[in-house]
Amino acid sequence: MSRWIDPVTLEGRHVRLVPLEREHQEALANAAADGELWKLWYTSVPSPETIAAWMDTALAMRDSAGAQPFTIIDARTGDVIGSTRYMNVEAAHRRLEIGSTWYAKRMQRTAINTEAKLLLLAHAFDTLNAIAVEFRTHFMNRQSRAAIARLGAKEDGILRNHQIGRDGIYRDTVVFSIIESEWPAVRANLRAKLEARFDLPLDS
């Protein structure tokens, strides 16, 4: 069966998204250690003890569910700084989610995330001809919810008791989306942010 989403490298001025590979595991563990991101109870960032299982899951989603996980690289330094992926892929309906995104603490709330999202959205809408791109986040992750809204995504609703967290606590998931008719305005907004303030924080 042919894939809708083939492995691809997406490159911008300051960020590069490359297909996730096993050889990235140690560098990703180091990126997650910047801020000990796994300690935030409402996220699913891998710890040094869980990075191997996290990698297994990401690659299994790629091979069996049509997902495409990426390693995020700082184009200026070559450092691995996080991960993101196309997931919950519905090829027949040309829908997907951009999710499982995390960055080393030093890269959070900077232009890096804005450009990465622009690259992912452009590939989804302009190359894959997606009709909708979703974003999902924990109800309690208010920073993530605000950042998604600033991209231009609209809130679709809340999935109550959507998942059971690693600590056994039920997760309410907030669903956002951008549909293809909204993409030109979202693209123009993201490009304007990057052109006007590329070297300044954009997500504050």
Secondary structure, DSSP 8 states (H G I E B T S, - for coil): ---SS----EE-SSEEEEE--GGGHHHHHHHHHTTTGGGSTT-----TTTHHHHHHHHHHHHHHH--EEEEEEETTT--EEEEEEEEEEEGGGTEEEEEEEEE-GGGTTSHHHHHHHHHHHHIIIIIS--SEEEEEEETT-HHHHHHHHHHT-EEEEEEEEEEE-TTS-EEEEEEEEEEGGGHHHHHHHHHHHHHHHTTS-S--
